[in-house]
Amino acid sequence: MYFDWRTWGIWAIGFTILVVWILVPIKEFKKMLKKRKEGTKNN
């Protein structure tokens, strides 16, 4: 069985970009929710 390093490397880079592209907005959304909750507690 031949393991094509180039194809798997490109696929791995794409998968990493996809994971980062999903996780970063989730973290930012959680920060926004946290700030919104803190703002409602003060008022």
C-alpha positions in Angstrom: 0.0 0.0 0.0 1.4 3.4 -1.0 0.9 6.3 1.4 0.7 9.6 -0.5 2.3 12.1 1.9 1.4 15.1 -0.3 -2.3 14.3 -0.5 -2.6 13.5 3.2 -0.6 16.6 4.1 -2.9 18.9 2.1 -5.9 17.1 3.6 -4.6 17.5 7.2 -3.9 21.2 6.7 -7.4 21.7 5.3 -8.9 19.8 8.2 -6.9 21.9 10.7 -8.1 25.1 9.1 -11.7 23.8 9.2 -11.4 23.0 13.0 -9.9 26.4 13.7 -12.6 28.1 11.6 -15.3 26.4 13.7 -13.7 26.7 17.2 -12.7 30.4 17.1 -16.2 31.8 16.5 -17.6 29.5 19.2 -15.1 31.0 21.7 -15.9 34.5 20.7 -19.7 33.8 20.9 -19.2 32.4 24.4 -17.3 35.6 25.4 -20.2 37.7 24.0 -22.7 35.7 26.0 -20.7 36.1 29.2 -20.4 39.9 28.7 -24.2 40.1 28.0 -25.0 38.1 31.2 -22.7 40.3 33.3 -24.3 43.4 31.8 -27.8 42.2 32.7 -26.7 41.5 36.3 -25.5 45.1 36.8 -28.7 46.7 35.6 
